[in-house]
Amino acid sequence: MAEDNVRMRQREEVRTQTHTAPANATATSSAMQTREADGVCPKCGAAISADMELCPVCGWKVVDYCTFCGAPMTPDDMDCPECGMPADGVLCPDCGVRNFRPFCRQCGKPLSRAARMAVEKAKADPKVQETARLMRRMAELQAELEALEREEAIEAEAAKPRELSDVEKRYRELMAKVGFTPAEVPKVSKVTKSTRSREAILTEFKKTVDDTDRVLEEMLPPAGTTPQEQRNYFTARKQAVIEIATEVFYGINPQETMVWQCNHCHVTHSSPEACSFREFGGKWVSDPNWKQWEIVDAGTEGAVEIYDYHEKKVYKR
C-alpha cells in the first residue's frame, strides 16, 4: 500500500510537470492546420483532434487505452493490466524523452521487453539483412565518389603553371649572369585516377537507392495486425538495420539512412513512433543524404577503428 501511495504521488508530479516539446512537434502539429480541433491536451493545453492518441506538441497520451499495446485501461490504472507498461509512460534512458510507445520517438531505443524481442526477430528477416547490405553499398559508393572528386582536384591543381616568386626570379637572373642554369622544379607526378567514371558511380548509386526502396516496400506486417503491432513491426526493422549496419560497419550513420514517410502528417519522421495520430499509415524510404564518414590514417585524432570482416579500417567524420 505504501508503495502504491508513493507511485500515486509520483504520477501526480509527472502530470503537473512542464513537458518539453519533442523534436518532431513542429512537423506533426502542422498537420493540425488542416484539421478541426476536437479538444485540448490535458498536459499542455495544445489543440488535438479526435483521431490522435498522443499530443502533437508535448507527446502526452490523450486516449483511454494503453498506447503500448492497445488494451483498455481505466483512469485509476497505474500500469496497463495487459502489458504492464506504466500509464504515465517511460523515460528513455538514453535521451531522457518521455514516451508512450514501445520505442523512443526521438532516438529509437527499445523501451519494453516486447520491443527488444521484436528487434531481435527483425534482425533475422532476410529483407532487413538485404536493406542493411544495400545501405552499406551506398556508403561505399559515396566514399568512391568523394575519392574521385579529391583526385580530380589534385590533378587540376597539378596542371596549373607554377608562378615563380620574386626571390626565385632574382636568383635566376643572378645565376644567368655567371652562366649557370638552375635545375627545373620537378612536376607533380600524375595522380592515379579511379578506374570508374563519375557517371558509372552515380548510375550504380541510383540503382542501389531504387533497390533499397523496393526492399523497404516489401516489408509488410502480417495481415490483421493492430495499429500498435504495425507500428512496432516497422520501428523494430529500422532498429534491426541500424544494429546490423553497426556490427558490420562501412562508415555510415545508420540512424539517418531511413526515414518514415507519414500518410497522416505528410512529412517524414525519424520513425513511426514520432506520429501523433491513432491510425497507422506510411512506409520506410531510403534517404541518400546521410552524412558519410571517410577513411583516414591509423592514429588520426578523433578517429575510430572498425573491424570489417578480416580488414581493419579507420573512420572519422
N, C-alpha and C positions, 0 to 999 in steps of 0.2 A: 504493500500500500504506500509506504514511504517513497519507494522508487517511482510509482505512478504519479505521486504528487510532484516530485521533482521534475518529471518529464512534462507534466501539465504546465508548470511554471516556465520551463524552457520553451515549450511550444508557444506560450503566450508572448514571451520575449521575442521569439523569432518573428511572429506575426506582426509585431509592432515596430520592428527594426526598419530603418530606411534601407531599401534594397537597391543595389547598383544595377543600372540597366545593362543587359548583356551586349556583347559586341554586335550582334545581329539585330538589335532593336530597331534601328532606323529603317533597315531594309524590310523587316517584317511589318512594322507599323505602317509603312507606306501603302500596304495592301488595304488598310482601313480607309484610305481616302476614297475608294470606290465602293465602300460598303456602309450601310447604315448601322450606327451603334445601337446595341440592344441592352447595354448595361455598362457598369464600370467595374474595374478590378478592385476587389476588397483590400488589396495590399497597397496599391499606389494611386488608385483612382483614375487610371487611364481608361479610355473608351475601349470596349470589347464588343464583339459580335457573338451571336448565339452559336456559331459554328466553330468557335475557338475553345480549346481546352487549357491553353496557357496564355497569360497576359503577354501581348507583343512588346511591352515596354520593360517590365520587371521580371517576366518569366514565371510568375506565381500561378499555381493551379487555380482554375476558375470553374471546375466541374465537380460533381459529387461522386465521382468514381475514381478508382486508382489509375493514374496515368502511366504507371509502370506496367500493369498487366491488364487493365480494363475491368477488374472486378468491382461490384458495387461496394460502397462504403457509406457509413453514417457520419454525421458531423462529430460524434464523440470518439470515433476510431482514431487512435494514435498511430496504429500500424494497419496496413492492408491485411484483412483476415485471410486472403488468398496467397499473396506472395511475401508478406511480411515486411515490405518496404515502408519507411516512415511516411505518414500522411503529410508531413511538412517538408518532404524532400530530403535530399542528402547533399552535403558539401563535397565537391570534388577535392580529393587530397592533393592533386597536382596544381590546380589553378584557383581553387577556392570558390568557384561559382556554385550556387545552389541549383540543384537540378531536380526535376520531377519526372524524369525518364531514365531508362537504364544506362544510357551513355551520356557523358558530359557534352553539353551542346557547344561548349567552347573548345575543348581540347580533344574530345572524342574518347576519353578514358572509360573503360567499362566500370560501372559503379555497383553492379549486382552480380551474384553468382551466376544467374541465368545469362547475363551479358557476357561474362567471361567464357562460359561454356559455348555460347553462340560464336564467339571469335575463334575458339579452337576448332569448332566444327567447320567454320567457313574456311579455315586455312587448308583443310583437306579437299576443298571444292576445286576441281580442275580449272574452272573458269576463273577463280580467284588467282590461282597459280599462273595461269596464262596472262592475266592482267598485269601481275607483278613483273613477269618476264618482258612484256611489251613496254611497261614503264621504264624498265632498266635499259631496254634498247633505245628508247627515246633519249635517255640521258647520254648514252654512248654517242648517238648521232649528233646531239647538241655539242658534246665535247669535241667531236671530229670537226664540226663546222667552225667552232671557235678557234681550233688549232689552225685550220686553213686560213682564217682571217688574220691570225698572227703571222703566219708565213708570208701572206701577201703583203702585209705592212712592212715586214723586214726587207722583202725583195724590192718594194717600191723605194724604201729609204736607201738601199744599196745602189740603186740605179741613178740616184741623183748625183750630178757632178759636184765634186768636193771643191769648195772655195778656199783658197789659201788665205791665211791670216796675214796681217801687216808685217809681223815678225818674220814669217816664213818667206814672204816676198823680199824683204830686205836681205835675208840670209842668202837667198838665191842670187840676188844682184851682186852681193859681195863675192860669192863663190865663182860667179861667171867672170868677174874681173881678173881672177887668178887662174882661170882656165879649168875650173873644177865643176863638174856637172853632178848635182845631188841625185841620189837614187830616187826613183819614183816611189810614191807611197803605195804599198800593196793594196789591191782592191779586195773588198769583202768577198769571201767565197760565196758561190751561188747557193741559195737555200734549197734544200731538198723538199720539193712540194709534195702535197698529198697525192696519192695515186688516183683519187677520185675528184671530180669537179664539184663545184658548189651545187649545180643543178641536180647531179646524181644524189648527193646527200639529202637535199631538200625533197626530192621525189620519194626517197625511202622514208624520210621523216613523216611526210604527209600520209603515206600508206600505213605507217605504224600507228599514227593517230587514228586513222579510219578503222584499222583493225581493232584498236583498243575500244573505240566507241561501239563497234559491232559486238564484241565480247561483253561489254557492260550492258548492252541492250538485252543480251541473252540471260542475264542474271535475274531470274524471276522466282519469287517465293512460291511455296505450294498453294494450290487453289484452296479457297475457303478460309484463308488466314485472316485474323482481325487486323485493324489498322495498327495496333500496338505491335503485333507479331511481324507485320510487313516492315514497319519502321526499324524494328530490331534486326530483322534479316538483312536489310540493306546497310545499316550502320555497321553491323558486325563485319560485313565484307570489306568495307574501307579499312577498318582496323586490321583485318587479316592481311590485306595488301600491304599496309604500312609495315607490319611485323615481318612479313616475308621479304620485302624490299630492304628492310634494315638488316635482316640476318645475312642477306647476300647483297651487300651494299655496292652500288655502282655510281655513287656521287649525286643522288637526287634527294630532294626534300620530299618524302612521300606524302606528308600532310597536305601539300599544295598540288598534288598531281591529279586529284579527282575532286569535282565539285558537284553538288546536288542541284539539279535544275528543277525548281519547285513549281508545281502546277497551280498552286494557290496564290503565292506571293509574286510569281512571275519574275523572280530574281534567282540568283544562285546562292546556295548556302554551303557552309563547310560540311554539313551533314543533314539528314532528315530531322535530327533532333532539334535543329535550330528553327523549324517552322512551328508557329503557334497554333495552327489550325488543327481541328479534331480529325477530319478525314485525311487519309494518306494519299499522296499523289506526286509523282515525279520520277526522275531517273538520274543515274550517275552519268556524267560525261567527263572525258579527259580534258585536262587543262594544260596545254603545252607551254604555258607562260611561266612555269615554275622556275625558281632560281636554281641555277646549277652550281656545283662545286667544281673545282679544277684540280688536276693532278699537279702536285708540287714536289720539290726535292725533300727527301727524308731530313728531318731536323729543322724544317721551316717552323718558325714561331707561330703558334696557334693552329697548327695542322694536326690531323688525327690519322692514325694508321688503321687501315681496314684490310682484313684478310679476305680476299675474294677467291674462293676455292683454294688453290695452292699458290696464288700470286698475291703478294702484298702491294698495296697502293697507298699513297699518302694524299689526302684531300684537304683543301681549305676553301673557305668562302671567297 
